[in-house]
């Protein structure tokens, strides 16, 4: 025993030259058993994190498959409650409704968006009748209703046709109030017009809808991943040109933070990043900067890619689905709009 120890000096253990090195530290220890993995998991995915997008169509007693989105259906309003029943039973908190407006109801001004008996409004009333506690998210944009396929109205300028911001916002405001009157709980403007959040918030409050929430598509990119969605709505072939003058450039991320800041200042209750998996860095930056309810949309192209690989036997369906959804949670998303919602909810409920 050395002299210092004999005289009552504190006992010390000499550390190895490289602290935290193998074999003292074995990272695999906490991966050894399922119960340990559960205890140390940094992120969790639950049914409460899921929003299911659905498509509604005109007609009666009909379901039509979306060819580019295996497993997804377009349903008539009289079947929408039956279509959603499993999701509600599994505890999925909210449904996002998208209308496949027939061509004869479309025009240059998107006037069908203001019809109190349009597809979204009728579907909302039907779902509230059967599932009053189910949250309903309503898409606010004009592309399902315009014959040119754009999210706003087109006006002629000196340099050519242009999607006019302020004229579009005036219509979007009326569309939002129309949906709120039909029972939509969350207005989700997906148009990317400047100033629309403040205008919609003011109109909703003025009409007494102070509790109607706004989930802003605050960072929506001009993406190639929307193709199957446009197929489902029948708007892809109608689109003239592209949407790059109002949706964001995929090269930009600082700009996304400015968009989010503006929408929050104007009254957004929640914000969304769209698409999802190619933009997880944006989700992370938004959550870190603003610490507000942040959602991501696992869009149709992402879903279609996974399902195509599944159908070809290249990846395993359930594992790929759950791993992709966990990626959103790891990036900081509070929830995910995903076409996998019902499958994932069943997996989470039943283990």
KATADA-V922573 format. One record per residue. RES is the residue in three letters. SS is DSSP state (alpha for helix, beta for strand, coil for the rest). PSI is psi in whole degrees, -180 to 180 (NA if undefined). D_CENTER is the distance of its C-alpha to the mean C-alpha in Angstrom with 1 decimal. Layout:
res:RES ss:SS psi:PSI d_center:D_CENTER
res:RES ss:SS psi:PSI d_center:D_CENTER
This chain:
res:UNK ss:coil psi:134 d_center:67.0
res:UNK ss:coil psi:166 d_center:66.8
res:UNK ss:alpha psi:-41 d_center:68.6
res:UNK ss:alpha psi:-40 d_center:65.5
res:UNK ss:alpha psi:-41 d_center:64.3
res:UNK ss:alpha psi:-31 d_center:67.8
res:UNK ss:coil psi:11 d_center:67.8
res:UNK ss:coil psi:15 d_center:64.6
res:UNK ss:coil psi:149 d_center:62.1
res:UNK ss:coil psi:142 d_center:58.5
res:UNK ss:coil psi:131 d_center:57.6
res:UNK ss:coil psi:150 d_center:55.1
res:UNK ss:coil psi:126 d_center:53.5
res:UNK ss:coil psi:125 d_center:53.5
res:UNK ss:coil psi:151 d_center:50.0
res:UNK ss:coil psi:162 d_center:49.7
res:UNK ss:coil psi:-37 d_center:49.4
res:UNK ss:coil psi:97 d_center:45.8
res:UNK ss:coil psi:145 d_center:44.0
res:UNK ss:coil psi:24 d_center:41.0
res:UNK ss:coil psi:157 d_center:42.3
res:UNK ss:coil psi:139 d_center:42.7
res:UNK ss:coil psi:1 d_center:44.4
res:UNK ss:coil psi:-46 d_center:44.2
res:UNK ss:coil psi:124 d_center:40.4
res:UNK ss:coil psi:104 d_center:38.8
res:UNK ss:alpha psi:-24 d_center:35.0
res:UNK ss:alpha psi:-14 d_center:35.0
res:UNK ss:alpha psi:-45 d_center:36.6
res:UNK ss:alpha psi:-1 d_center:33.3
res:UNK ss:alpha psi:0 d_center:31.9
res:UNK ss:coil psi:-42 d_center:35.0
res:UNK ss:coil psi:155 d_center:33.9
res:UNK ss:alpha psi:-41 d_center:30.8
res:UNK ss:alpha psi:-36 d_center:31.6
res:UNK ss:alpha psi:-43 d_center:31.8
res:UNK ss:alpha psi:-39 d_center:28.6
res:UNK ss:alpha psi:-41 d_center:26.9
res:UNK ss:alpha psi:-37 d_center:28.9
res:UNK ss:alpha psi:4 d_center:28.0
res:UNK ss:coil psi:131 d_center:24.3
res:UNK ss:coil psi:-28 d_center:22.5
res:UNK ss:coil psi:150 d_center:19.0
res:UNK ss:coil psi:152 d_center:18.1
res:UNK ss:coil psi:131 d_center:15.4
res:UNK ss:coil psi:169 d_center:15.8
res:UNK ss:alpha psi:-32 d_center:14.7
res:UNK ss:alpha psi:-11 d_center:13.8
res:UNK ss:alpha psi:2 d_center:10.8
res:UNK ss:beta psi:138 d_center:9.1
res:UNK ss:beta psi:131 d_center:7.4
res:UNK ss:beta psi:117 d_center:8.8
res:UNK ss:beta psi:135 d_center:8.4
res:UNK ss:beta psi:159 d_center:12.1
res:UNK ss:beta psi:134 d_center:14.5
res:UNK ss:beta psi:147 d_center:17.6
res:UNK ss:beta psi:164 d_center:20.9
res:UNK ss:coil psi:161 d_center:24.3
res:UNK ss:coil psi:-170 d_center:27.2
res:UNK ss:coil psi:143 d_center:28.3
res:UNK ss:coil psi:52 d_center:28.1
res:UNK ss:coil psi:143 d_center:26.2
res:UNK ss:beta psi:131 d_center:23.4
res:UNK ss:beta psi:129 d_center:22.9
res:UNK ss:beta psi:150 d_center:21.3
res:UNK ss:coil psi:111 d_center:19.0
res:UNK ss:coil psi:-38 d_center:21.3
res:UNK ss:coil psi:0 d_center:18.9
res:UNK ss:coil psi:78 d_center:16.5
res:UNK ss:coil psi:129 d_center:19.0
res:UNK ss:coil psi:-12 d_center:18.6
res:UNK ss:coil psi:144 d_center:16.3
res:UNK ss:beta psi:154 d_center:18.1
res:UNK ss:beta psi:130 d_center:18.5
res:UNK ss:beta psi:150 d_center:20.4
res:UNK ss:beta psi:159 d_center:22.7
res:UNK ss:alpha psi:-35 d_center:22.4
res:UNK ss:alpha psi:-15 d_center:25.4
res:UNK ss:alpha psi:0 d_center:23.7
res:UNK ss:alpha psi:-36 d_center:20.2
res:UNK ss:alpha psi:-42 d_center:21.4
res:UNK ss:alpha psi:-38 d_center:22.9
res:UNK ss:alpha psi:-38 d_center:19.8
res:UNK ss:alpha psi:-11 d_center:17.7
res:UNK ss:alpha psi:-45 d_center:20.6
res:UNK ss:alpha psi:-42 d_center:20.0
res:UNK ss:alpha psi:-44 d_center:16.5
res:UNK ss:alpha psi:-41 d_center:18.1
res:UNK ss:alpha psi:-35 d_center:21.0
res:UNK ss:alpha psi:-10 d_center:19.2
res:UNK ss:coil psi:15 d_center:17.6
res:UNK ss:coil psi:126 d_center:13.9
res:UNK ss:coil psi:-31 d_center:13.3
res:UNK ss:beta psi:154 d_center:11.2
res:UNK ss:beta psi:135 d_center:10.7
res:UNK ss:beta psi:126 d_center:8.8
res:UNK ss:beta psi:130 d_center:11.7
res:UNK ss:beta psi:132 d_center:12.4
res:UNK ss:beta psi:135 d_center:16.1
res:UNK ss:coil psi:82 d_center:18.3
res:UNK ss:coil psi:131 d_center:21.0
res:UNK ss:coil psi:149 d_center:24.4
res:UNK ss:alpha psi:-36 d_center:26.1
res:UNK ss:alpha psi:-15 d_center:28.9
res:UNK ss:alpha psi:0 d_center:26.6
res:UNK ss:coil psi:148 d_center:25.3
res:UNK ss:beta psi:-179 d_center:27.2
res:UNK ss:coil psi:-25 d_center:27.1
res:UNK ss:coil psi:-1 d_center:26.1
res:UNK ss:coil psi:38 d_center:23.3
res:UNK ss:alpha psi:-23 d_center:25.4
res:UNK ss:alpha psi:-23 d_center:23.9
res:UNK ss:alpha psi:-23 d_center:20.9
res:UNK ss:alpha psi:-1 d_center:23.6
res:UNK ss:coil psi:120 d_center:25.1
res:UNK ss:coil psi:-11 d_center:24.8
res:UNK ss:coil psi:25 d_center:25.2
res:UNK ss:coil psi:177 d_center:22.5
res:UNK ss:alpha psi:-45 d_center:20.3
res:UNK ss:alpha psi:-46 d_center:17.4
res:UNK ss:alpha psi:-43 d_center:20.1
res:UNK ss:alpha psi:-41 d_center:22.1
res:UNK ss:alpha psi:-39 d_center:19.4
res:UNK ss:alpha psi:-46 d_center:18.4
res:UNK ss:alpha psi:-39 d_center:22.1
res:UNK ss:alpha psi:-43 d_center:22.6
res:UNK ss:alpha psi:-38 d_center:19.9
res:UNK ss:alpha psi:-30 d_center:21.1
res:UNK ss:alpha psi:-38 d_center:24.6
res:UNK ss:alpha psi:-33 d_center:23.9
res:UNK ss:coil psi:73 d_center:21.3
res:UNK ss:coil psi:-24 d_center:21.8
res:UNK ss:coil psi:-5 d_center:20.0
res:UNK ss:coil psi:129 d_center:16.7
res:UNK ss:beta psi:138 d_center:14.0
res:UNK ss:beta psi:127 d_center:13.0
res:UNK ss:beta psi:126 d_center:10.2
res:UNK ss:beta psi:126 d_center:11.7
res:UNK ss:beta psi:126 d_center:10.8
res:UNK ss:beta psi:106 d_center:13.4
res:UNK ss:coil psi:163 d_center:14.8
res:UNK ss:coil psi:-7 d_center:17.9
res:UNK ss:coil psi:-29 d_center:17.3
res:UNK ss:coil psi:-10 d_center:17.4
res:UNK ss:coil psi:-11 d_center:20.7
res:UNK ss:beta psi:145 d_center:22.5
res:UNK ss:coil psi:-8 d_center:25.0
res:UNK ss:coil psi:-5 d_center:24.4
res:UNK ss:coil psi:8 d_center:20.6
res:UNK ss:coil psi:161 d_center:19.7
res:UNK ss:coil psi:-5 d_center:17.3
res:UNK ss:coil psi:-172 d_center:20.4
res:UNK ss:coil psi:150 d_center:24.2
res:UNK ss:beta psi:134 d_center:26.6
res:UNK ss:beta psi:148 d_center:29.8
res:UNK ss:beta psi:134 d_center:32.7
res:UNK ss:beta psi:179 d_center:33.6
res:UNK ss:coil psi:-26 d_center:36.5
res:UNK ss:coil psi:10 d_center:34.5
res:UNK ss:beta psi:-179 d_center:32.9
res:UNK ss:beta psi:144 d_center:30.1
res:UNK ss:beta psi:140 d_center:27.2
res:UNK ss:beta psi:113 d_center:24.0
res:UNK ss:coil psi:123 d_center:25.5
res:UNK ss:alpha psi:-58 d_center:23.4
res:UNK ss:alpha psi:-37 d_center:25.3
res:UNK ss:alpha psi:-38 d_center:26.1
res:UNK ss:alpha psi:-43 d_center:22.5
res:UNK ss:alpha psi:-40 d_center:21.5
res:UNK ss:alpha psi:-37 d_center:24.4
res:UNK ss:alpha psi:-40 d_center:23.0
res:UNK ss:alpha psi:-36 d_center:19.4
res:UNK ss:alpha psi:-47 d_center:21.0
res:UNK ss:alpha psi:-36 d_center:22.8
res:UNK ss:alpha psi:-42 d_center:19.9
res:UNK ss:alpha psi:-45 d_center:18.0
res:UNK ss:alpha psi:-40 d_center:21.2
res:UNK ss:alpha psi:-43 d_center:21.7
res:UNK ss:alpha psi:-41 d_center:18.5
res:UNK ss:alpha psi:-40 d_center:19.4
res:UNK ss:alpha psi:-27 d_center:22.8
res:UNK ss:alpha psi:-8 d_center:21.5
res:UNK ss:coil psi:5 d_center:19.8
res:UNK ss:coil psi:132 d_center:16.2
res:UNK ss:coil psi:-33 d_center:15.4
res:UNK ss:beta psi:115 d_center:12.3
res:UNK ss:beta psi:127 d_center:12.6
res:UNK ss:beta psi:87 d_center:9.6
res:UNK ss:beta psi:121 d_center:11.6
res:UNK ss:coil psi:14 d_center:10.2
res:UNK ss:coil psi:-27 d_center:13.8
res:UNK ss:coil psi:27 d_center:14.6
res:UNK ss:coil psi:145 d_center:18.0
res:UNK ss:coil psi:136 d_center:19.9
res:UNK ss:coil psi:4 d_center:20.7
res:UNK ss:alpha psi:-27 d_center:18.6
res:UNK ss:alpha psi:-48 d_center:17.1
res:UNK ss:alpha psi:-41 d_center:20.7
res:UNK ss:alpha psi:-42 d_center:22.0
res:UNK ss:alpha psi:-43 d_center:19.5
res:UNK ss:alpha psi:-43 d_center:20.1
res:UNK ss:alpha psi:-42 d_center:23.8
res:UNK ss:alpha psi:-43 d_center:23.9
res:UNK ss:alpha psi:-46 d_center:22.0
res:UNK ss:alpha psi:-40 d_center:24.4
res:UNK ss:alpha psi:-26 d_center:27.3
res:UNK ss:coil psi:7 d_center:26.7
res:UNK ss:coil psi:7 d_center:26.5
res:UNK ss:coil psi:56 d_center:22.8
res:UNK ss:coil psi:-21 d_center:22.8
res:UNK ss:coil psi:-4 d_center:20.6
res:UNK ss:coil psi:124 d_center:17.8
res:UNK ss:beta psi:159 d_center:14.9
res:UNK ss:beta psi:119 d_center:13.0
res:UNK ss:beta psi:101 d_center:9.4
res:UNK ss:beta psi:130 d_center:9.9
res:UNK ss:beta psi:81 d_center:8.2
res:UNK ss:beta psi:-36 d_center:11.0
res:UNK ss:beta psi:85 d_center:11.0
res:UNK ss:beta psi:122 d_center:10.2
res:UNK ss:beta psi:149 d_center:12.7
res:UNK ss:coil psi:91 d_center:15.2
res:UNK ss:coil psi:154 d_center:14.4
res:UNK ss:alpha psi:-4 d_center:16.2
res:UNK ss:alpha psi:8 d_center:13.3
res:UNK ss:alpha psi:-1 d_center:12.5
res:UNK ss:alpha psi:-52 d_center:15.8
res:UNK ss:alpha psi:-33 d_center:15.3
res:UNK ss:alpha psi:-45 d_center:12.8
res:UNK ss:alpha psi:-31 d_center:15.6
res:UNK ss:alpha psi:-44 d_center:18.0
res:UNK ss:alpha psi:-36 d_center:16.5
res:UNK ss:alpha psi:-11 d_center:16.8
res:UNK ss:coil psi:23 d_center:20.0
res:UNK ss:coil psi:-11 d_center:19.2
res:UNK ss:coil psi:-46 d_center:19.7
res:UNK ss:coil psi:-24 d_center:23.5
res:UNK ss:coil psi:-20 d_center:23.8
res:UNK ss:coil psi:126 d_center:22.1
res:UNK ss:coil psi:118 d_center:25.0
res:UNK ss:coil psi:-144 d_center:24.6
res:UNK ss:coil psi:-175 d_center:21.4
res:UNK ss:coil psi:23 d_center:18.9
res:UNK ss:coil psi:-15 d_center:20.0
res:UNK ss:coil psi:-9 d_center:21.7
res:UNK ss:coil psi:-32 d_center:18.6
res:UNK ss:coil psi:158 d_center:15.6
res:UNK ss:beta psi:153 d_center:16.1
res:UNK ss:coil psi:126 d_center:18.5
res:UNK ss:coil psi:-15 d_center:17.3
res:UNK ss:coil psi:-12 d_center:20.4
res:UNK ss:coil psi:138 d_center:19.5
res:UNK ss:coil psi:-38 d_center:18.1
res:UNK ss:alpha psi:-38 d_center:20.4
res:UNK ss:alpha psi:-34 d_center:19.3
res:UNK ss:alpha psi:-38 d_center:15.7
res:UNK ss:alpha psi:-37 d_center:17.4
res:UNK ss:alpha psi:-43 d_center:19.4
res:UNK ss:alpha psi:-45 d_center:16.5
res:UNK ss:alpha psi:-44 d_center:14.9
res:UNK ss:alpha psi:-43 d_center:18.4
res:UNK ss:alpha psi:-44 d_center:19.2
res:UNK ss:alpha psi:-37 d_center:16.3
res:UNK ss:alpha psi:-41 d_center:17.1
res:UNK ss:alpha psi:-30 d_center:20.7
res:UNK ss:alpha psi:-7 d_center:20.1
res:UNK ss:coil psi:11 d_center:18.7
res:UNK ss:coil psi:137 d_center:14.9
res:UNK ss:coil psi:-28 d_center:14.3
res:UNK ss:beta psi:155 d_center:10.9
res:UNK ss:beta psi:157 d_center:9.3
res:UNK ss:beta psi:147 d_center:6.2
res:UNK ss:beta psi:133 d_center:7.1
res:UNK ss:beta psi:131 d_center:6.6
res:UNK ss:coil psi:-173 d_center:7.9
res:UNK ss:coil psi:-78 d_center:7.7
res:UNK ss:alpha psi:-39 d_center:11.2
res:UNK ss:alpha psi:-7 d_center:13.4
res:UNK ss:alpha psi:31 d_center:12.1
res:UNK ss:alpha psi:-28 d_center:12.5
res:UNK ss:alpha psi:-34 d_center:15.4
res:UNK ss:alpha psi:-43 d_center:13.5
res:UNK ss:alpha psi:-47 d_center:11.4
res:UNK ss:alpha psi:-44 d_center:14.9
res:UNK ss:alpha psi:-41 d_center:16.6
res:UNK ss:alpha psi:-47 d_center:14.5
res:UNK ss:alpha psi:-43 d_center:14.8
res:UNK ss:alpha psi:-39 d_center:18.5
res:UNK ss:alpha psi:-43 d_center:19.3
res:UNK ss:alpha psi:-22 d_center:17.9
res:UNK ss:coil psi:44 d_center:17.4
res:UNK ss:coil psi:165 d_center:15.0
res:UNK ss:coil psi:118 d_center:12.0
res:UNK ss:beta psi:128 d_center:9.4
res:UNK ss:beta psi:159 d_center:5.8
res:UNK ss:beta psi:150 d_center:4.4
res:UNK ss:beta psi:112 d_center:2.8
res:UNK ss:beta psi:95 d_center:6.2
res:UNK ss:coil psi:175 d_center:7.5
res:UNK ss:alpha psi:-40 d_center:10.7
res:UNK ss:alpha psi:-37 d_center:13.1
res:UNK ss:alpha psi:-47 d_center:12.1
res:UNK ss:alpha psi:-46 d_center:12.5
res:UNK ss:alpha psi:-37 d_center:15.6
res:UNK ss:alpha psi:-45 d_center:17.1
res:UNK ss:alpha psi:-46 d_center:17.0
res:UNK ss:alpha psi:-34 d_center:18.4
res:UNK ss:alpha psi:-42 d_center:21.0
res:UNK ss:alpha psi:-38 d_center:22.2
res:UNK ss:alpha psi:-47 d_center:22.4
res:UNK ss:alpha psi:-25 d_center:24.4
res:UNK ss:coil psi:-1 d_center:26.7
res:UNK ss:coil psi:17 d_center:27.4
res:UNK ss:coil psi:-28 d_center:26.3
res:UNK ss:coil psi:161 d_center:23.9
res:UNK ss:coil psi:128 d_center:23.7
res:UNK ss:alpha psi:-62 d_center:20.9
res:UNK ss:alpha psi:-43 d_center:20.2
res:UNK ss:alpha psi:-43 d_center:20.8
res:UNK ss:alpha psi:-42 d_center:18.5
res:UNK ss:alpha psi:-52 d_center:15.6
res:UNK ss:alpha psi:-37 d_center:16.2
res:UNK ss:alpha psi:-41 d_center:16.9
res:UNK ss:alpha psi:-39 d_center:13.8
res:UNK ss:alpha psi:-38 d_center:11.7
res:UNK ss:alpha psi:-31 d_center:14.4
res:UNK ss:alpha psi:-37 d_center:13.9
res:UNK ss:alpha psi:-42 d_center:10.7
res:UNK ss:alpha psi:-41 d_center:12.7
res:UNK ss:alpha psi:-33 d_center:15.7
res:UNK ss:alpha psi:-12 d_center:14.1
res:UNK ss:coil psi:1 d_center:13.5
res:UNK ss:coil psi:137 d_center:9.9
res:UNK ss:coil psi:-29 d_center:10.5
res:UNK ss:beta psi:169 d_center:7.8
res:UNK ss:beta psi:130 d_center:5.3
res:UNK ss:beta psi:118 d_center:3.6
res:UNK ss:beta psi:142 d_center:6.7
res:UNK ss:coil psi:-9 d_center:9.9
res:UNK ss:coil psi:4 d_center:11.9
res:UNK ss:alpha psi:-46 d_center:11.2
res:UNK ss:alpha psi:-45 d_center:14.7
res:UNK ss:alpha psi:-46 d_center:16.5
res:UNK ss:alpha psi:-40 d_center:15.2
res:UNK ss:alpha psi:-42 d_center:16.0
res:UNK ss:alpha psi:-42 d_center:19.4
res:UNK ss:alpha psi:-43 d_center:20.1
res:UNK ss:alpha psi:-36 d_center:19.3
res:UNK ss:alpha psi:-39 d_center:21.4
res:UNK ss:alpha psi:-5 d_center:24.3
res:UNK ss:coil psi:NA d_center:24.5
